[in-house]
Amino acid sequence: MAKIGSPLKRGRFITLEGIDGAGKSTHIAWLADLLARRGVSVKTTREPGGTAVGERLRSLLLAPDQPLHHETETLLMFAARREHLDKVIVPALEQGIWVLCDRFTDATFAYQSAGSGVSWEKIAELERWVHPDVQPDVTLLLDVAAEVGQARTSRVRQADRFEREQSDFYNRVRKGYMRRAAEQPARIRVVNAQRSLSDIQVELEQIVSSF
């Protein structure tokens, strides 16, 4: 993995997290437009995905007819992430480009550990191995109740393998996100995403403007 240069020259790395239906896609597009209007060079991307290999792994991971062992799932997430860092995220940051990413390693802690039961420490070890010197500058955790997220998702698209999970799974995922936020409060900002779109965006703008 390439090393990131001086913090004074590098771009900012911002991730958006939350259960399915929290509004990440909507807000990442809005943030990209906001930053572009302020003269910031922005790259939007997503996980799993972001590269040719990552998108192929995404198709496998989200396929509703392809059950995977939860540890296999976790390893594939990190395989896609390793390519993503090497091919997209680190090069962009080194060029001074701000990266807005829909999900990153916090999602693996929430979904694969809290949601599916993979050891929290195993994921922490993979995090230390795959990106020991790269973390988001800030993570915007869009928080909604499991029932709200599922209702939103069911209205807009056909459910993938994770979106077909029941409310108890998403309640565990949400708790996993809150555990991660409690462990890293300086980086992870919890945003109540059950408010109006305008109220959420006012708060997001305040957070991002602090950079």
N, CA, C and O of each residue as an XYZ file, in Angstrom:
844
protein
N       0.837     -1.192      0.000
C       0.000      0.000      0.000
C       0.873      1.244      0.000
O       1.859      1.313      0.734
N       0.521      2.212     -0.808
C       1.283      3.453     -0.852
C       1.115      4.224      0.449
O       0.056      4.203      1.078
N       2.198      4.908      0.837
C       2.144      5.757      2.021
C       1.528      7.096      1.659
O       1.767      7.627      0.575
N       0.741      7.635      2.564
C       0.140      8.942      2.337
C       1.139     10.013      2.736
O       1.831      9.892      3.747
N       1.207     11.064      1.929
C       2.169     12.119      2.173
C       1.784     13.043      3.311
O       0.977     12.682      4.168
N       2.366     14.244      3.321
C       2.161     15.212      4.388
C       0.691     15.503      4.604
O      -0.044     15.694      3.635
N       0.231     15.545      5.877
C      -1.154     15.875      6.151
C      -1.570     17.235      5.619
O      -2.756     17.477      5.395
N      -0.586     18.143      5.411
C      -0.903     19.472      4.909
C      -1.222     19.451      3.414
O      -1.860     20.374      2.907
N      -0.788     18.410      2.705
C      -0.993     18.333      1.270
C      -2.042     17.305      0.869
O      -2.636     17.418     -0.202
N      -2.275     16.316      1.703
C      -3.161     15.231      1.344
C      -4.620     15.673      1.342
O      -4.998     16.654      1.982
N      -5.425     14.918      0.603
C      -6.855     15.146      0.647
C      -7.433     14.609      1.940
O      -6.732     13.971      2.725
N      -8.700     14.866      2.158
C      -9.398     14.369      3.347
C     -10.161     13.099      2.983
O     -10.679     12.959      1.875
N     -10.215     12.191      3.930
C     -10.896     10.917      3.747
C     -12.125     10.899      4.658
O     -12.009     10.833      5.882
N     -13.301     10.960      4.033
C     -14.569     11.012      4.767
C     -15.392      9.785      4.407
O     -15.604      9.493      3.230
N     -15.853      9.074      5.418
C     -16.700      7.908      5.167
C     -18.096      8.150      5.721
O     -18.281      8.864      6.707
N     -19.070      7.537      5.061
C     -20.453      7.573      5.537
C     -20.855      6.151      5.896
O     -20.629      5.214      5.130
N     -21.449      6.005      7.060
C     -21.833      4.700      7.563
C     -23.280      4.719      8.044
O     -23.896      5.775      8.184
N     -23.800      3.528      8.290
C     -25.157      3.380      8.793
C     -25.790      2.130      8.226
O     -25.306      1.575      7.239
N     -26.856      1.690      8.835
C     -27.550      0.507      8.332
C     -28.170      0.826      6.974
O     -28.289      1.990      6.591
N     -28.560     -0.213      6.262
C     -29.221     -0.006      4.972
C     -30.475      0.839      5.179
O     -31.260      0.596      6.095
N     -30.649      1.838      4.310
C     -31.794      2.724      4.429
C     -31.523      3.972      5.251
O     -32.432      4.769      5.486
N     -30.274      4.152      5.693
C     -29.946      5.332      6.506
C     -29.807      6.600      5.675
O     -29.847      7.704      6.219
N     -29.644      6.454      4.357
C     -29.561      7.625      3.490
C     -28.167      7.966      3.015
O     -27.922      9.092      2.583
N     -27.249      7.019      3.086
C     -25.862      7.294      2.709
C     -25.726      7.769      1.270
O     -25.030      8.750      1.008
N     -26.380      7.088      0.336
C     -26.250      7.443     -1.077
C     -26.722      8.867     -1.343
O     -26.088      9.611     -2.092
N     -27.831      9.238     -0.729
C     -28.372     10.590     -0.895
C     -27.400     11.630     -0.372
O     -27.131     12.629     -1.038
N     -26.872     11.394      0.822
C     -26.036     12.406      1.462
C     -24.629     12.458      0.885
O     -24.009     13.522      0.881
N     -24.119     11.351      0.403
C     -22.783     11.388     -0.190
C     -22.808     12.191     -1.493
O     -21.861     12.919     -1.790
N     -23.883     12.063     -2.266
C     -24.005     12.849     -3.497
C     -24.136     14.334     -3.171
O     -23.547     15.179     -3.846
N     -24.911     14.647     -2.135
C     -25.089     16.044     -1.725
C     -23.777     16.637     -1.223
O     -23.442     17.773     -1.560
N     -23.027     15.873     -0.415
C     -21.750     16.356      0.101
C     -20.744     16.582     -1.019
O     -19.996     17.560     -1.000
N     -20.725     15.675     -1.998
C     -19.807     15.822     -3.126
C     -20.099     17.116     -3.873
O     -19.179     17.835     -4.263
N     -21.359     17.406     -4.069
C     -21.743     18.641     -4.755
C     -21.381     19.865     -3.917
O     -20.892     20.861     -4.451
N     -21.618     19.794     -2.618
C     -21.276     20.904     -1.719
C     -19.788     21.216     -1.780
O     -19.395     22.375     -1.911
N     -18.964     20.183     -1.684
C     -17.521     20.388     -1.704
C     -17.039     20.897     -3.065
O     -16.166     21.763     -3.140
N     -17.612     20.354     -4.131
C     -17.223     20.800     -5.472
C     -17.527     22.281     -5.653
O     -16.740     23.006     -6.261
N     -18.665     22.736     -5.128
C     -19.022     24.150     -5.237
C     -18.090     25.045     -4.433
O     -18.004     26.249     -4.675
N     -17.394     24.443     -3.473
C     -16.417     25.190     -2.684
C     -15.002     25.064     -3.248
O     -14.032     25.504     -2.630
N     -14.901     24.461     -4.422
C     -13.609     24.372     -5.085
C     -12.749     23.200     -4.656
O     -11.546     23.188     -4.917
N     -13.351     22.207     -3.999
C     -12.606     21.032     -3.544
C     -12.709     19.930     -4.597
O     -13.798     19.652     -5.099
N     -11.586     19.305     -4.930
C     -11.599     18.142     -5.825
C     -12.074     16.935     -5.029
O     -11.530     16.634     -3.967
N     -13.095     16.237     -5.546
C     -13.746     15.167     -4.792
C     -13.824     13.896     -5.616
O     -14.091     13.922     -6.817
N     -13.581     12.775     -4.933
C     -13.777     11.453     -5.514
C     -14.778     10.712     -4.652
O     -14.556     10.559     -3.451
N     -15.897     10.239     -5.245
C     -16.852      9.422     -4.511
C     -16.645      7.956     -4.883
O     -16.357      7.628     -6.034
N     -16.796      7.092     -3.901
C     -16.587      5.668     -4.135
C     -17.403      4.880     -3.126
O     -18.118      5.466     -2.312
N     -17.303      3.546     -3.171
C     -18.129      2.740     -2.264
C     -17.441      1.425     -1.921
O     -16.526      0.974     -2.609
N     -17.917      0.827     -0.828
C     -17.446     -0.498     -0.437
C     -18.641     -1.398     -0.128
O     -19.664     -0.920      0.362
N     -18.521     -2.703     -0.412
C     -17.445     -3.250     -1.241
C     -17.560     -2.733     -2.667
O     -18.662     -2.483     -3.156
N     -16.431     -2.575     -3.329
C     -16.442     -2.058     -4.697
C     -15.317     -1.074     -4.910
O     -14.260     -1.166     -4.287
N     -15.562     -0.126     -5.805
C     -14.595      0.930     -6.047
C     -13.524      0.626     -7.074
O     -12.919      1.544     -7.630
N     -13.282     -0.654     -7.335
C     -12.320     -1.080     -8.354
C     -12.965     -2.199     -9.162
O     -14.026     -2.703     -8.796
N     -12.321     -2.588    -10.263
C     -12.871     -3.677    -11.074
C     -12.976     -4.961    -10.250
O     -13.994     -5.652    -10.292
N     -11.922     -5.273     -9.504
C     -11.943     -6.466     -8.646
C     -12.984     -6.307     -7.542
O     -13.745     -7.231     -7.252
N     -13.007     -5.123     -6.932
C     -13.953     -4.873     -5.846
C     -15.396     -5.006     -6.274
O     -16.220     -5.530     -5.523
N     -15.716     -4.541     -7.469
C     -17.091     -4.639     -7.943
C     -17.482     -6.097     -8.226
O     -18.632     -6.484     -8.024
N     -16.528     -6.891     -8.689
C     -16.805     -8.310     -8.897
C     -17.038     -9.009     -7.566
O     -17.920     -9.860     -7.451
N     -16.248     -8.650     -6.561
C     -16.449     -9.214     -5.235
C     -17.768     -8.732     -4.635
O     -18.438     -9.485     -3.928
N     -18.145     -7.480     -4.912
C     -19.415     -6.951     -4.430
C     -20.581     -7.792     -4.950
O     -21.497     -8.132     -4.202
N     -20.532     -8.122     -6.237
C     -21.604     -8.932     -6.825
C     -21.721    -10.273     -6.125
O     -22.825    -10.762     -5.885
N     -20.588    -10.866     -5.800
C     -20.587    -12.146     -5.091
C     -21.111    -11.985     -3.669
O     -21.922    -12.788     -3.206
N     -20.649    -10.950     -2.980
C     -21.031    -10.749     -1.585
C     -22.508    -10.428     -1.404
O     -23.116    -10.838     -0.415
N     -23.088     -9.697     -2.348
C     -24.478     -9.254     -2.192
C     -25.487    -10.162     -2.870
O     -26.692     -9.966     -2.706
N     -25.031    -11.152     -3.629
C     -25.958    -12.031     -4.348
C     -26.867    -12.770     -3.365
O     -26.372    -13.478     -2.488
N     -28.174    -12.618     -3.494
C     -29.089    -13.265     -2.542
C     -29.097    -14.785     -2.622
O     -29.520    -15.451     -1.677
N     -28.635    -15.341     -3.740
C     -28.657    -16.794     -3.922
C     -27.298    -17.431     -3.671
O     -27.082    -18.586     -4.038
N     -26.360    -16.682     -3.038
C     -25.008    -17.193     -2.838
C     -24.631    -17.105     -1.357
O     -23.917    -16.180     -0.972
N     -25.090    -18.042     -0.511
C     -24.727    -17.994      0.908
C     -23.241    -18.220      1.106
O     -22.638    -19.062      0.440
N     -22.656    -17.470      2.020
C     -21.231    -17.559      2.315
C     -21.029    -17.759      3.812
O     -21.820    -17.278      4.624
N     -19.966    -18.472      4.171
C     -19.574    -18.522      5.575
C     -19.237    -17.095      5.995
O     -18.668    -16.334      5.213
N     -19.585    -16.732      7.226
C     -19.403    -15.341      7.648
C     -17.938    -14.912      7.655
O     -17.633    -13.747      7.398
N     -17.029    -15.843      7.946
C     -15.615    -15.475      7.905
C     -15.122    -15.328      6.468
O     -14.264    -14.491      6.189
N     -15.661    -16.137      5.557
C     -15.354    -15.954      4.134
C     -15.805    -14.570      3.686
O     -15.080    -13.860      2.991
N     -16.994    -14.208      4.089
C     -17.565    -12.894      3.789
C     -16.638    -11.778      4.284
O     -16.373    -10.813      3.567
N     -16.155    -11.924      5.508
C     -15.275    -10.923      6.110
C     -13.967    -10.796      5.337
O     -13.505     -9.689      5.061
N     -13.378    -11.930      4.992
C     -12.115    -11.915      4.253
C     -12.282    -11.306      2.866
O     -11.396    -10.595      2.392
N     -13.399    -11.575      2.218
C     -13.646    -10.980      0.909
C     -13.824     -9.467      1.015
O     -13.388     -8.722      0.137
N     -14.463     -9.018      2.086
C     -14.605     -7.576      2.308
C     -13.233     -6.919      2.393
O     -13.005     -5.865      1.798
N     -12.320     -7.544      3.133
C     -10.992     -6.956      3.274
C     -10.159     -7.110      2.010
O      -9.304     -6.268      1.732
N     -10.389     -8.165      1.242
C      -9.697     -8.301     -0.042
C     -10.101     -7.163     -0.977
O      -9.250     -6.556     -1.627
N     -11.402     -6.878     -1.044
C     -11.879     -5.764     -1.860
C     -11.326     -4.443     -1.338
O     -10.971     -3.558     -2.117
N     -11.257     -4.315     -0.012
C     -10.765     -3.067      0.603
C      -9.293     -2.839      0.300
O      -8.871     -1.708      0.057
N      -8.523     -3.899      0.314
C      -7.076     -3.764      0.038
C      -6.843     -3.215     -1.367
O      -6.007     -2.333     -1.567
N      -7.595     -3.748     -2.348
C      -7.509     -3.238     -3.715
C      -7.991     -1.796     -3.794
O      -7.403     -0.972     -4.496
N      -9.051     -1.504     -3.078
C      -9.643     -0.171     -3.080
C      -8.648      0.869     -2.557
O      -8.489      1.943     -3.138
N      -7.990      0.533     -1.462
C      -6.984      1.437     -0.902
C      -5.834      1.651     -1.872
O      -5.394      2.781     -2.084
N      -5.353      0.573     -2.455
C      -4.177      0.644     -3.320
C      -4.459      1.352     -4.638
O      -3.628      2.119     -5.126
N      -5.616      1.097     -5.206
C      -5.916      1.607     -6.550
C      -6.655      2.942     -6.558
O      -6.539      3.702     -7.519
N      -7.412      3.237     -5.505
C      -8.288      4.415     -5.541
C      -8.042      5.377     -4.382
O      -7.701      6.539     -4.605
N      -8.210      4.908     -3.151
C      -8.260      5.812     -2.008
C      -6.929      6.498     -1.758
O      -6.867      7.727     -1.735
N      -5.857      5.727     -1.569
C      -4.555      6.324     -1.254
C      -4.037      7.205     -2.395
O      -3.574      8.313     -2.126
N      -4.094      6.759     -3.667
C      -3.633      7.650     -4.743
C      -4.394      8.973     -4.792
O      -3.793     10.022     -5.025
N      -5.703      8.935     -4.577
C      -6.482     10.176     -4.591
C      -6.054     11.095     -3.455
O      -5.847     12.289     -3.674
N      -5.918     10.561     -2.253
C      -5.512     11.381     -1.112
C      -4.138     11.996     -1.330
O      -3.897     13.145     -0.958
N      -3.246     11.234     -1.929
C      -1.897     11.754     -2.188
C      -1.901     12.907     -3.189
O      -1.009     13.755     -3.180
N      -2.924     12.925     -4.056
C      -3.044     14.000     -5.049
C      -3.815     15.205     -4.500
O      -4.063     16.165     -5.230
N      -4.190     15.161     -3.237
C      -4.935     16.262     -2.645
C      -6.424     16.188     -2.880
O      -7.140     17.147     -2.594
N      -6.907     15.076     -3.393
C      -8.334     14.892     -3.658
C      -9.029     14.390     -2.398
O      -8.515     13.516     -1.700
N     -10.200     14.949     -2.115
C     -10.996     14.471     -0.984
C     -11.765     13.226     -1.422
O     -12.373     13.214     -2.492
N     -11.738     12.192     -0.607
C     -12.432     10.941     -0.913
C     -13.652     10.801     -0.017
O     -13.543     10.826      1.209
N     -14.815     10.653     -0.642
C     -16.059     10.365      0.071
C     -16.423      8.919     -0.215
O     -16.693      8.555     -1.360
N     -16.432      8.101      0.815
C     -16.628      6.662      0.627
C     -17.874      6.166      1.354
O     -18.049      6.398      2.550
N     -18.722      5.488      0.613
C     -19.921      4.849      1.160
C     -19.499      3.520      1.781
O     -19.360      2.512      1.089
N     -19.298      3.536      3.097
C     -18.847      2.421      3.937
C     -17.328      2.237      3.876
O     -16.672      2.529      2.876
N     -16.805      1.737      5.004
C     -15.398      1.355      5.109
C     -15.327      0.307      6.218
O     -16.290     -0.439      6.401
N     -14.247      0.225      6.950
C     -14.067     -0.878      7.901
C     -15.062     -0.859      9.050
O     -15.371     -1.916      9.600
N     -15.572      0.304      9.430
C     -16.604      0.335     10.481
C     -17.781     -0.565     10.118
O     -18.380     -1.197     10.988
N     -18.107     -0.619      8.831
C     -19.213     -1.457      8.388
C     -18.928     -2.936      8.616
O     -19.843     -3.704      8.913
N     -17.671     -3.341      8.482
C     -17.323     -4.733      8.702
C     -17.466     -5.100     10.170
O     -17.943     -6.189     10.493
N     -17.061     -4.208     11.058
C     -17.296     -4.439     12.483
C     -18.796     -4.561     12.769
O     -19.222     -5.440     13.518
N     -19.584     -3.678     12.170
C     -21.019     -3.661     12.457
C     -21.756     -4.854     11.856
O     -22.528     -5.524     12.542
N     -21.513     -5.117     10.564
C     -22.265     -6.165      9.869
C     -21.719     -7.563     10.151
O     -22.459     -8.454     10.568
N     -20.419     -7.747      9.921
C     -19.880     -9.098     10.034
C     -19.633     -9.516     11.491
O     -19.758    -10.695     11.820
N     -19.284     -8.568     12.362
C     -19.088     -8.935     13.762
C     -20.388     -8.840     14.549
O     -20.937     -9.860     14.969
N     -20.882     -7.625     14.751
C     -22.093     -7.470     15.558
C     -23.296     -8.167     14.929
O     -24.102     -8.783     15.626
N     -23.409     -8.063     13.610
C     -24.563     -8.661     12.945
C     -24.483    -10.159     12.789
O     -25.460    -10.867     13.033
N     -23.306    -10.657     12.376
C     -23.189    -12.073     12.002
C     -22.333    -12.914     12.941
O     -22.256    -14.131     12.772
N     -21.692    -12.296     13.921
C     -21.015    -13.073     14.943
C     -19.548    -13.353     14.741
O     -18.966    -14.105     15.523
N     -18.915    -12.779     13.720
C     -17.472    -12.934     13.554
C     -16.775    -12.187     14.695
O     -17.221    -11.111     15.093
N     -15.692    -12.748     15.218
C     -14.974    -12.148     16.341
C     -14.583    -10.694     16.052
O     -14.004    -10.392     15.008
N     -14.904     -9.813     16.979
C     -14.532     -8.393     16.873
C     -13.017     -8.266     16.755
O     -12.521     -7.460     15.969
N     -12.274     -9.064     17.538
C     -10.823     -8.986     17.533
C     -10.237     -9.485     16.220
O      -9.222     -8.960     15.763
N     -10.858    -10.492     15.602
C     -10.366    -10.956     14.298
C     -10.452     -9.831     13.267
O      -9.544     -9.646     12.457
N     -11.547     -9.091     13.308
C     -11.704     -7.980     12.367
C     -10.711     -6.869     12.703
O     -10.150     -6.242     11.804
N     -10.496     -6.628     13.990
C      -9.502     -5.622     14.393
C      -8.107     -6.007     13.898
O      -7.332     -5.139     13.498
N      -7.784     -7.294     13.922
C      -6.489     -7.749     13.443
C      -6.369     -7.553     11.931
O      -5.315     -7.151     11.440
N      -7.442     -7.835     11.194
C      -7.442     -7.590      9.754
C      -7.299     -6.102      9.453
O      -6.610     -5.720      8.507
N      -7.943     -5.273     10.248
C      -7.814     -3.819     10.084
C      -6.365     -3.389     10.265
O      -5.843     -2.601      9.477
N      -5.715     -3.910     11.307
C      -4.314     -3.558     11.554
C      -3.401     -4.050     10.432
O      -2.384     -3.424     10.132
N      -3.764     -5.153      9.828
C      -2.947     -5.725      8.760
C      -3.155     -4.982      7.444
O      -2.188     -4.635      6.765
N      -4.413     -4.737      7.084
C      -4.737     -4.199      5.759
C      -4.515     -2.689      5.673
O      -4.034     -2.207      4.647
N      -4.844     -1.942      6.699
C      -4.624     -0.480      6.607
C      -4.201      0.094      7.965
O      -4.947      0.852      8.584
N      -3.005     -0.273      8.419
C      -2.534      0.210      9.715
C      -2.321      1.720      9.779
O      -2.413      2.311     10.855
N      -2.036      2.352      8.633
C      -1.720      3.781      8.631
C      -2.744      4.615      7.873
O      -2.478      5.773      7.549
N      -3.902      4.049      7.586
C      -4.952      4.797      6.886
C      -6.265      4.638      7.636
O      -6.779      3.529      7.783
N      -6.804      5.759      8.109
C      -8.127      5.790      8.717
C      -8.858      7.026      8.198
O      -8.214      8.007      7.826
N     -10.184      6.997      8.168
C     -10.915      8.207      7.767
C     -10.584      9.386      8.688
O     -10.332      9.206      9.879
N     -10.589     10.574      8.124
C     -10.458     11.771      8.943
C     -11.711     11.979      9.778
O     -11.641     12.406     10.931
N     -12.835     11.680      9.193
C     -14.096     11.741      9.925
C     -15.052     10.720      9.312
O     -15.054     10.491      8.103
N     -15.852     10.124     10.166
C     -16.888      9.188      9.730
C     -18.243      9.727     10.159
O     -18.468     10.009     11.335
N     -19.130      9.866      9.204
C     -20.487     10.356      9.458
C     -21.399      9.146      9.586
O     -21.741      8.508      8.590
N     -21.788      8.837     10.806
C     -22.628      7.675     11.071
C     -24.085      8.103     11.094
O     -24.554      8.710     12.056
N     -24.790      7.780     10.021
C     -26.203      8.149      9.884
C     -27.033      7.111     10.618
O     -27.113      5.958     10.194
N     -27.645      7.515     11.711
C     -28.313      6.567     12.604
C     -29.833      6.604     12.439
O     -30.465      7.648     12.599
N     -30.402      5.442     12.118
C     -31.852      5.280     12.066
C     -32.225      3.966     12.736
O     -31.397      3.060     12.833
N     -33.461      3.860     13.195
C     -33.954      2.603     13.752
C     -34.026      1.545     12.651
O     -34.213      1.871     11.479
N     -33.879      0.294     13.031
C     -33.888     -0.798     12.060
C     -35.161     -0.793     11.217
O     -35.102     -0.995     10.004
N     -36.291     -0.569     11.842
C     -37.557     -0.592     11.120
C     -37.644      0.535     10.096
O     -38.213      0.363      9.018
N     -37.078      1.682     10.441
C     -37.093      2.822      9.518
C     -36.218      2.525      8.309
O     -36.623      2.770      7.172
N     -35.028      2.002      8.545
C     -34.135      1.674      7.447
C     -34.729      0.642      6.513
O     -34.637      0.779      5.294
N     -35.342     -0.397      7.080
C     -35.931     -1.444      6.244
C     -37.103     -0.914      5.436
O     -37.270     -1.288      4.276
N     -37.918     -0.049      6.027
C     -39.056      0.517      5.304
C     -38.585      1.371      4.137
O     -39.165      1.317      3.052
N     -37.550      2.151      4.349
C     -37.016      2.983      3.273
C     -36.454      2.120      2.141
O     -36.721      2.380      0.968
N     -35.684      1.105      2.491
C     -35.051      0.253      1.488
C     -36.078     -0.476      0.645
O     -35.920     -0.588     -0.570
N     -37.123     -0.969      1.276
C     -38.125     -1.757      0.554
C     -38.876     -0.933     -0.480
O     -39.460     -1.484     -1.414
N     -38.863      0.393     -0.315
C     -39.585      1.260     -1.254
C     -38.792      1.584     -2.504
O     -39.374      1.978     -3.514
N     -37.468      1.426     -2.462
C     -36.665      1.961     -3.559
C     -35.951      0.925     -4.414
O     -35.564      1.238     -5.540
N     -35.760     -0.309     -3.918
C     -35.014     -1.267     -4.733
C     -35.275     -2.700     -4.282
O     -35.797     -2.958     -3.198
N     -34.888     -3.618     -5.164
C     -34.969     -5.033     -4.813
C     -33.888     -5.349     -3.785
O     -32.746     -4.912     -3.928
N     -34.240     -6.093     -2.767
C     -33.331     -6.349     -1.656
C     -32.181     -7.258     -2.061
O     -32.379     -8.263     -2.743
N     -30.948     -6.886     -1.624
C     -29.815     -7.789     -1.795
C     -29.769     -8.740     -0.595
O     -30.699     -8.767      0.212
N     -28.678     -9.527     -0.476
C     -28.628    -10.558      0.560
C     -28.692     -9.965      1.963
O     -29.361    -10.521      2.833
N     -28.010     -8.847      2.198
C     -28.042     -8.235      3.526
C     -29.382     -7.565      3.800
O     -29.897     -7.623      4.917
N     -29.939     -6.934      2.781
C     -31.202     -6.226      2.967
C     -32.368     -7.169      3.234
O     -33.429     -6.725      3.672
N     -32.188     -8.470      2.977
C     -33.233     -9.444      3.274
C     -33.222     -9.915      4.723
O     -34.096    -10.674      5.144
N     -32.225     -9.460      5.485
C     -32.155     -9.839      6.892
C     -33.319     -9.211      7.673
O     -33.934     -8.238      7.236
N     -33.597     -9.799      8.839
C     -34.709     -9.346      9.662
C     -34.282     -8.215     10.604
O     -33.101     -7.883     10.705
N     -35.271     -7.632     11.291
C     -35.004     -6.469     12.146
C     -34.005     -6.773     13.249
O     -33.220     -5.900     13.619
N     -34.014     -8.014     13.795
C     -33.080     -8.305     14.881
C     -31.633     -8.230     14.404
O     -30.749     -7.833     15.163
N     -31.382     -8.613     13.134
C     -30.044     -8.484     12.562
C     -29.645     -7.019     12.512
O     -28.534     -6.671     12.912
N     -30.527     -6.157     12.030
C     -30.198     -4.743     11.902
C     -30.089     -4.058     13.255
O     -29.338     -3.094     13.402
N     -30.830     -4.544     14.243
C     -30.649     -4.013     15.589
C     -29.261     -4.333     16.114
O     -28.645     -3.500     16.778
N     -28.758     -5.535     15.825
C     -27.397     -5.893     16.232
C     -26.369     -5.048     15.488
O     -25.390     -4.588     16.076
N     -26.599     -4.843     14.175
C     -25.687     -4.017     13.380
C     -25.633     -2.594     13.938
O     -24.560     -2.006     14.071
N     -26.789     -2.063     14.254
C     -26.847     -0.705     14.803
C     -26.072     -0.619     16.118
O     -25.355      0.353     16.358
N     -26.217     -1.634     16.965
C     -25.465     -1.652     18.223
C     -23.961     -1.742     17.954
O     -23.159     -1.143     18.670
N     -23.589     -2.496     16.917
C     -22.178     -2.584     16.552
C     -21.621     -1.237     16.140
O     -20.503     -0.873     16.506
N     -22.410     -0.502     15.376
C     -21.972      0.841     14.991
C     -21.800      1.729     16.229
O     -20.837      2.490     16.321
N     -22.734      1.629     17.172
C     -22.648      2.456     18.374
C     -21.452      2.060     19.236
O     -20.826      2.917     19.859
N     -21.132      0.771     19.274
C     -19.930      0.342     20.000
C     -18.691      0.948     19.353
O     -17.803      1.453     20.040
N     -18.640      0.893     18.040
C     -17.490      1.447     17.314
C     -17.395      2.961     17.554
O     -16.299      3.490     17.734
N     -18.523      3.647     17.558
C     -18.535      5.093     17.797
C     -18.062      5.407     19.210
O     -17.365      6.399     19.427
N     -18.437      4.565     20.172
C     -17.994      4.781     21.548
C     -16.496      4.563     21.684
O     -15.846      5.213     22.503
N     -15.938      3.646     20.881
C     -14.502      3.383     20.911
C     -13.694      4.491     20.258
O     -12.548      4.734     20.636
N     -14.294      5.174     19.266
C     -13.561      6.201     18.524
C     -14.415      7.469     18.376
O     -14.774      7.848     17.261
N     -14.735      8.115     19.482
C     -15.652      9.268     19.432
C     -15.094     10.484     18.714
O     -15.861     11.302     18.206
N     -13.768     10.622     18.661
C     -13.188     11.790     17.988
C     -13.367     11.706     16.482
O     -13.470     12.731     15.808
N     -13.406     10.489     15.952
C     -13.525     10.302     14.497
C     -14.962     10.106     14.049
O     -15.370     10.653     13.025
N     -15.725      9.345     14.791
C     -17.075      8.959     14.354
C     -18.102      9.915     14.940
O     -18.249     10.008     16.159
N     -18.811     10.624     14.071
C     -19.860     11.563     14.485
C     -21.223     10.923     14.211
O     -21.558     10.642     13.061
N     -21.989     10.699     15.244
C     -23.311     10.088     15.097
C     -24.321     11.170     14.740
O     -24.463     12.163     15.455
N     -25.021     10.967     13.625
C     -25.979     11.937     13.110
C     -27.365     11.297     13.097
O     -27.560     10.247     12.484
N     -28.317     11.921     13.764
C     -29.695     11.421     13.769
C     -30.275     11.583     12.368
O     -30.571     12.696     11.935
N     -30.434     10.459     11.662
C     -30.890     10.505     10.269
C     -32.385     10.245     10.127
O     -32.858      9.912      9.041
N     -33.128     10.395     11.220
C     -34.591     10.279     11.147
C     -35.248     11.650     11.116
O     -36.473     11.755     11.177
N     -34.439     12.702     11.021
C     -34.978     14.055     10.913
C     -35.213     14.420      9.453
O     -35.017     13.595      8.560
N     -35.625     15.634      9.220
C     -35.822     16.093      7.848
C     -34.497     16.148      7.118
O     -33.440     16.280      7.735
N     -34.560     16.047      5.794
C     -33.360     16.088      4.967
C     -32.575     17.373      5.216
O     -31.349     17.343      5.317
N     -33.268     18.484      5.315
C     -32.584     19.770      5.497
C     -31.871     19.836      6.841
O     -30.762     20.363      6.921
N     -32.489     19.310      7.903
C     -31.849     19.323      9.214
C     -30.585     18.465      9.225
O     -29.570     18.843      9.808
N     -30.662     17.311      8.576
C     -29.491     16.426      8.505
C     -28.370     17.118      7.748
O     -27.217     17.082      8.178
N     -28.694     17.740      6.637
C     -27.666     18.360      5.807
C     -27.034     19.573      6.478
O     -25.853     19.849      6.264
N     -27.790     20.289      7.274
C     -27.204     21.394      8.046
C     -26.128     20.853      8.980
O     -25.046     21.432      9.078
N     -26.415     19.747      9.667
C     -25.431     19.166     10.585
C     -24.217     18.618      9.831
O     -23.081     18.804     10.268
N     -24.454     17.943      8.697
C     -23.337     17.415      7.915
C     -22.442     18.552      7.433
O     -21.217     18.438      7.475
N     -23.037     19.627      6.983
C     -22.245     20.758      6.507
C     -21.414     21.343      7.631
O     -20.263     21.720      7.407
N     -21.961     21.431      8.831
C     -21.214     21.956      9.966
C     -20.008     21.080     10.276
O     -18.919     21.586     10.546
N     -20.201     19.774     10.236
C     -19.100     18.852     10.540
C     -18.004     18.958      9.497
O     -16.827     19.100      9.830
N     -18.400     18.889      8.218
C     -17.410     18.925      7.146
C     -16.720     20.279      7.077
O     -15.536     20.355      6.751
N     -17.449     21.349      7.382
C     -16.860     22.697      7.328
C     -15.770     22.882      8.367
O     -14.939     23.781      8.240
N     -15.763     22.038      9.397
C     -14.734     22.160     10.441
C     -13.351     21.812      9.897
O     -12.343     22.101     10.542
N     -13.293     21.185      8.694
C     -12.009     20.879      8.072
C     -11.454     22.083      7.332
O     -10.375     22.004      6.746
